[in-house]
């Protein structure tokens, strides 16, 4: 089982020899490819061979590339891992709209439930109760936009009354960094299971190649919020130490059907249930439930 998540911030050369990733700087380090879950390259001067990129795809490793602002800019995904791509595409296109609306209702309800659990964890009990009530008011397709109503209460409670997700501040930079990491993991799983990620449940931006990932991530966002609040010391900039801390959220546990999984395995369970939903034309999606910030420990 792949379990290592590599964060690369120096000017190194990456290559592959004998199924080992070779990291060359002043010294040479090797890591078995089969042990690597993800690689985040946060240096514009890192060199990597085409053969290495092919091997990374072959081993289903998520590769993130960061920009000059040190935020994840793109990711490398395999396009040949699923043999029934056309069948799944037809299922996505033919999914009845009423079922999609009920599915979005479930996602929004669980997102608000997870936001409420964040408030409870932070001991904002009045706001916690308020969000619990709001989650029960979500209608099919969230036609009354309870998601926005809950967000207005939630973010101002945990970050202060002047906070906005549109602000260009360090809190938002940290949140965006964490969201991008989780979004990349979701995108990989969707591609691996043969989904067309541009076809969303609710999101339909024609310029977005990953609308479906932006649907699925909604329930995971509160985990990122809580992780940043509990683990990140806000400084003048999003420095290397902070990015390493945020990247470690990959190892946090979350519940699916009452069982604890690390985020990647939880995402795979969600995507599997999504495949079942599209196959049966029903709302069978399994969604993550926040469970504090317990960390997965590898034996």
C-alpha positions as CSV (number, residue, x, y, z in Angstrom):
1,X,0.0,0.0,0.0
2,X,1.4,3.4,-1.0
3,X,1.8,5.5,2.1
4,X,4.6,8.1,1.5
5,X,3.7,11.7,0.5
6,X,6.8,13.6,-0.7
7,X,7.1,17.4,-0.5
8,X,9.9,18.7,-2.6
9,X,11.0,22.3,-2.3
10,X,14.6,22.3,-3.3
11,X,16.3,22.3,-6.7
12,X,16.6,18.5,-7.2
13,X,16.6,16.1,-10.1
14,X,14.1,13.3,-10.1
15,X,14.6,10.1,-12.1
16,X,13.7,6.5,-11.8
17,X,16.0,3.5,-11.6
18,X,15.0,-0.1,-10.8
19,X,11.5,0.9,-9.9
20,X,12.9,3.4,-7.3
21,X,12.4,7.2,-7.4
22,X,15.9,8.7,-7.3
23,X,16.1,12.2,-5.7
24,X,19.5,13.7,-6.6
25,X,20.8,16.9,-5.0
26,X,24.1,17.0,-3.1
27,X,23.2,13.4,-2.1
28,X,21.2,10.7,-3.7
29,X,18.1,9.3,-2.0
30,X,15.9,6.5,-3.3
31,X,12.3,5.6,-2.5
32,X,10.4,2.6,-3.9
33,X,7.7,3.8,-6.3
34,X,5.2,1.4,-4.8
35,X,5.5,3.2,-1.5
36,X,4.7,6.6,-2.9
37,X,1.1,7.9,-2.7
38,X,1.8,11.5,-3.8
39,X,4.5,14.0,-4.7
40,X,4.2,17.8,-4.4
41,X,6.9,19.7,-6.3
42,X,7.2,23.3,-4.9
43,X,10.2,24.4,-6.7
44,X,10.3,25.9,-10.2
45,X,13.9,24.5,-10.7
46,X,13.2,20.9,-10.0
47,X,14.2,18.7,-13.0
48,X,12.2,15.5,-13.9
49,X,12.6,13.1,-16.8
50,X,9.8,12.1,-19.1
51,X,10.5,8.4,-18.2
52,X,10.0,9.4,-14.6
53,X,6.6,11.0,-15.4
54,X,5.5,7.8,-17.2
55,X,6.5,5.7,-14.2
56,X,4.6,8.1,-11.8
57,X,1.5,7.6,-14.0
58,X,2.0,3.9,-14.1
59,X,2.1,3.6,-10.3
60,X,-1.0,5.9,-9.9
61,X,1.0,8.4,-7.9
62,X,-0.5,11.9,-7.6
63,X,1.9,14.5,-8.8
64,X,1.2,18.2,-7.9
65,X,3.1,21.1,-9.4
66,X,3.1,24.4,-7.6
67,X,3.4,27.9,-9.1
68,X,5.5,30.9,-8.2
69,X,3.1,31.7,-5.4
70,X,3.7,28.1,-4.0
71,X,0.1,27.1,-4.6
72,X,-0.8,23.8,-6.4
73,X,-1.2,24.8,-10.0
74,X,-1.7,21.4,-11.7
75,X,-1.5,17.7,-11.4
76,X,-0.6,14.7,-13.5
77,X,-3.3,12.1,-13.9
78,X,-3.5,8.8,-15.8
79,X,-6.0,8.6,-18.7
80,X,-5.8,4.9,-19.4
81,X,-6.6,3.2,-16.1
82,X,-10.3,2.4,-16.8
83,X,-11.5,0.1,-19.5
84,X,-15.1,1.1,-19.6
85,X,-14.8,4.9,-20.0
86,X,-17.6,5.2,-22.7
87,X,-20.1,3.2,-20.5
88,X,-19.5,5.5,-17.6
89,X,-19.7,8.6,-19.7
90,X,-23.2,7.5,-21.0
91,X,-24.3,6.9,-17.4
92,X,-23.2,10.3,-16.4
93,X,-25.0,11.9,-19.3
94,X,-28.2,9.9,-18.8
95,X,-28.4,10.4,-15.0
96,X,-32.0,11.7,-14.3
97,X,-32.0,15.3,-13.1
98,X,-34.2,14.6,-10.1
99,X,-31.7,12.1,-8.8
100,X,-28.8,14.5,-9.3
101,X,-30.8,17.1,-7.3
102,X,-31.3,14.6,-4.5
103,X,-27.6,13.8,-4.6
104,X,-26.6,17.5,-4.4
105,X,-29.1,17.8,-1.5
106,X,-27.2,15.0,0.3
107,X,-23.8,16.6,-0.3
108,X,-24.9,20.0,0.9
109,X,-26.6,18.5,4.0
110,X,-23.4,16.6,4.9
111,X,-21.2,19.6,4.2
112,X,-23.3,21.7,6.7
113,X,-23.3,18.8,9.2
114,X,-19.5,18.7,9.0
115,X,-19.3,22.5,9.4
116,X,-21.4,22.1,12.5
117,X,-19.0,19.5,13.8
118,X,-16.2,21.9,13.3
119,X,-18.0,24.5,15.4
120,X,-18.7,21.9,18.1
121,X,-15.0,20.9,18.1
122,X,-14.1,24.6,18.6
123,X,-16.8,25.0,21.3
124,X,-19.1,27.4,19.4
125,X,-22.1,25.6,20.7
126,X,-24.8,28.1,19.7
127,X,-23.6,28.3,16.1
128,X,-23.3,24.5,16.1
129,X,-27.0,24.2,17.0
130,X,-27.9,26.8,14.4
131,X,-26.1,24.9,11.6
132,X,-27.7,21.6,12.7
133,X,-31.1,23.2,12.2
134,X,-30.1,24.7,8.8
135,X,-28.8,21.3,7.5
136,X,-32.4,19.9,8.1
137,X,-33.8,22.6,5.9
138,X,-31.9,21.7,2.7
139,X,-34.2,20.9,-0.1
140,X,-33.7,18.9,-3.3
141,X,-31.0,20.6,-5.4
142,X,-30.6,23.0,-2.4
143,X,-33.1,25.3,-4.2
144,X,-33.2,27.7,-1.2
145,X,-29.4,27.9,-1.1
146,X,-29.0,26.8,2.5
147,X,-25.3,26.2,1.7
148,X,-24.7,30.0,1.5
149,X,-26.8,30.6,4.6
150,X,-24.7,28.2,6.6
151,X,-21.4,29.4,5.2
152,X,-22.2,33.0,6.2
153,X,-22.6,31.9,9.8
154,X,-19.8,29.3,9.8
155,X,-16.9,31.4,8.4
156,X,-17.6,34.5,10.5
157,X,-17.8,32.3,13.6
158,X,-14.5,30.6,13.2
159,X,-12.5,33.3,11.5
160,X,-14.1,36.5,12.7
161,X,-16.8,38.9,11.4
162,X,-14.6,40.6,8.9
163,X,-13.5,37.4,7.2
164,X,-14.5,36.6,3.6
165,X,-13.4,33.8,1.3
166,X,-12.7,36.6,-1.2
167,X,-10.0,38.2,1.0
168,X,-6.4,37.9,-0.1
169,X,-5.1,36.9,3.3
170,X,-3.0,34.2,4.7
171,X,-5.9,32.2,6.1
172,X,-7.4,32.0,2.6
173,X,-4.0,31.0,1.2
174,X,-3.7,28.2,3.7
175,X,-7.3,27.0,3.0
176,X,-6.8,27.2,-0.8
177,X,-3.6,25.1,-0.5
178,X,-5.4,22.4,1.5
179,X,-8.4,22.4,-0.8
180,X,-6.2,22.0,-3.8
181,X,-4.4,19.0,-2.3
182,X,-7.7,17.3,-1.6
183,X,-9.2,18.3,-4.9
184,X,-6.3,16.6,-6.7
185,X,-6.8,13.4,-4.8
186,X,-10.5,13.4,-5.7
187,X,-9.7,14.2,-9.4
188,X,-7.3,11.2,-9.5
189,X,-9.9,8.8,-8.1
190,X,-12.6,10.0,-10.5
191,X,-10.3,9.5,-13.5
192,X,-9.2,6.1,-12.2
193,X,-12.9,5.0,-11.9
194,X,-13.7,6.1,-15.5
195,X,-15.7,9.3,-14.7
196,X,-15.6,12.4,-17.0
197,X,-14.7,14.9,-14.3
198,X,-16.0,17.9,-16.3
199,X,-19.6,16.6,-15.9
200,X,-20.7,17.7,-12.5
201,X,-23.6,16.9,-10.3
202,X,-24.2,20.6,-9.5
203,X,-21.2,22.5,-10.8
204,X,-21.4,23.1,-14.6
205,X,-18.7,25.7,-15.3
206,X,-17.8,25.2,-19.0
207,X,-14.2,26.4,-18.3
208,X,-13.7,23.9,-15.5
209,X,-12.4,20.4,-16.4
210,X,-13.1,19.1,-12.8
211,X,-16.7,20.1,-12.0
212,X,-17.4,16.7,-10.5
213,X,-14.4,17.0,-8.2
214,X,-15.7,20.4,-7.0
215,X,-19.0,18.7,-6.1
216,X,-17.3,15.9,-4.1
217,X,-14.9,18.1,-2.3
218,X,-17.6,20.1,-0.6
219,X,-18.0,17.6,2.3
220,X,-14.2,17.5,2.8
221,X,-13.7,21.3,3.0
222,X,-14.6,21.5,6.7
223,X,-11.9,19.0,7.5
224,X,-9.3,21.3,5.8
225,X,-10.8,24.3,7.7
226,X,-10.4,22.6,11.1
227,X,-7.0,21.3,10.3
228,X,-5.7,24.8,9.3
229,X,-7.2,26.3,12.5
230,X,-5.7,23.7,14.8
231,X,-2.3,23.2,13.2
232,X,-1.2,26.3,11.3
233,X,0.4,29.4,12.8
234,X,-0.5,32.3,10.5
235,X,2.6,34.2,9.5
236,X,3.4,36.9,7.0
237,X,3.6,34.4,4.2
238,X,2.8,30.9,3.2
239,X,6.3,29.5,3.9
240,X,7.8,26.1,3.5
241,X,7.2,24.9,7.1
242,X,3.5,25.9,6.8
243,X,3.1,24.1,3.5
244,X,4.6,20.9,4.9
245,X,2.2,21.1,7.8
246,X,-0.8,21.5,5.6
247,X,0.3,18.8,3.2
248,X,0.2,16.4,6.1
249,X,-3.6,16.6,6.3
250,X,-3.5,13.7,3.8
251,X,-2.9,11.5,6.9
252,X,-6.0,12.7,8.8
253,X,-8.8,10.2,9.4
254,X,-12.4,10.7,8.4
255,X,-15.5,8.5,8.8
256,X,-17.3,6.6,6.0
257,X,-20.2,4.4,7.2
258,X,-18.9,4.7,10.8
259,X,-15.4,3.4,9.9
260,X,-12.2,5.5,10.0
261,X,-10.1,5.9,6.8
262,X,-7.3,8.2,5.7
263,X,-8.5,10.8,3.3
264,X,-7.3,9.0,0.1
265,X,-9.1,5.8,1.1
266,X,-12.2,7.7,2.1
267,X,-12.2,9.5,-1.3
268,X,-12.0,6.1,-3.1
269,X,-15.0,4.9,-1.1
270,X,-17.0,8.0,-2.0
271,X,-16.1,7.6,-5.7
272,X,-17.0,3.9,-5.6
273,X,-20.4,4.7,-4.2
274,X,-20.8,7.4,-6.8
275,X,-20.2,4.8,-9.5
276,X,-22.9,2.6,-7.9
277,X,-25.2,5.7,-7.9
278,X,-24.8,6.3,-11.6
279,X,-25.1,2.6,-12.4
280,X,-28.4,2.3,-10.5
281,X,-29.6,5.8,-11.3
282,X,-30.1,6.3,-7.6
283,X,-28.7,8.4,-4.8
284,X,-26.4,5.8,-3.2
285,X,-23.5,8.1,-2.5
286,X,-21.6,7.6,0.7
287,X,-20.3,10.8,2.2
288,X,-17.5,11.6,4.8
289,X,-18.3,12.5,8.4
290,X,-15.8,14.7,10.4
291,X,-14.2,12.9,13.3
292,X,-11.9,15.4,14.9
293,X,-8.3,15.4,13.7
294,X,-7.1,11.9,14.4
295,X,-4.0,11.0,12.3
296,X,-3.4,7.7,10.6
297,X,-0.3,5.9,11.8
298,X,1.5,3.6,9.4
299,X,2.9,0.4,11.0
